[in-house]
Structure formats: C-alpha cells, structure tokens
Amino acid sequence: MSKTESKLYTCGMELTMDVIGGKWKTVILWHLRNRTLRFSELKRRLGSITQKMLTQQLRELEDDGLINRQVYPQIPPKVEYSLTEYGEKIIPVLYSIYTWGIHYAQDFNLELDIPSEILEKIINKEI
C-alpha cells in the first residue's frame, strides 16, 4: 500500500513532495525518462546510493504508480524499470527543475560537472 493512501492532504504540493520528495526519487525518475533500465544500470548511474536505499526508493515509486517493475523469469533474474503514464507526466516538471538548477549554478558561479554539449541537449529535450 502506498503511504499516500493513508493520509489526508490539504495541499497538492504536500502530496507531490510525499510522492517524489527525497534525495533520490527525482533522480531515479530522471534517469528513466527516455529508457528502461535494469537495477544494476540505475545503481551505476546513481553512484553513491546504497543497494538498500535504491530498492526502497524503487518500491515506493512503484507503489505510488510512477514506475513499472518488469520481472523476467530467467536465471540470473532480470528486472527492468520504466516509467508509467503517471511517471511520464512528471518529466516536464523535472525538465523545469533541471533547467532551474543550471541557471542557478550559472547565476551563483557554481560549477556543474556536466559537459556543455550534454547540458544543451538536455535543455533542448534532445536526450
């Protein structure tokens, strides 16, 4: 059961932040925006996240209806994650947050470790 089912919300922002808030959920959704990924691929892209935390965040995103978990009956087990229709609906919001972060970094002279050609492609929604 999703944690949102047992709570009465009085603000849409409160509900949204309960669903996508935290250090990792938006980043997980961001990495799934254009592709299906296996657990190990997500772990590699996220770097410092622990296996336990990634598992927990994926379960919560699945419970909240933002990602699909596809298990293939084979040995070794293969599990893939992708966005649901609701997960896809949050991507334009994440693009806005991403671009805001880039402008914030520029305005406050903060360094981003992202090649400029990648930044441009993401801002132009090419990747």
Number of C-alpha atoms within 10 A of each C-alpha: 8 14 11 14 9 8 9 8 13 8 8 9 10 11 15 13 10 14 20 21 12 11 10 16 17 18 16 22 23 19 18 19 18 13 11 17 17 15 17 13 12 19 17 10 12 15 8 8 15 11 12 8 11 18 13 12 18 21 16 19 22 19 16 19 16 21 23 19 19 13 11 11 9 8 6 7 8 13 15 16 21 22 27 14 12 12 21 18 12 18 18 12 11 16 16 12 13 16 15 12 13 16 13 12 13 12 9 8 9 11 9 12 6 8 8 10 9 12 16 12 11 14 15 10 10 8 11
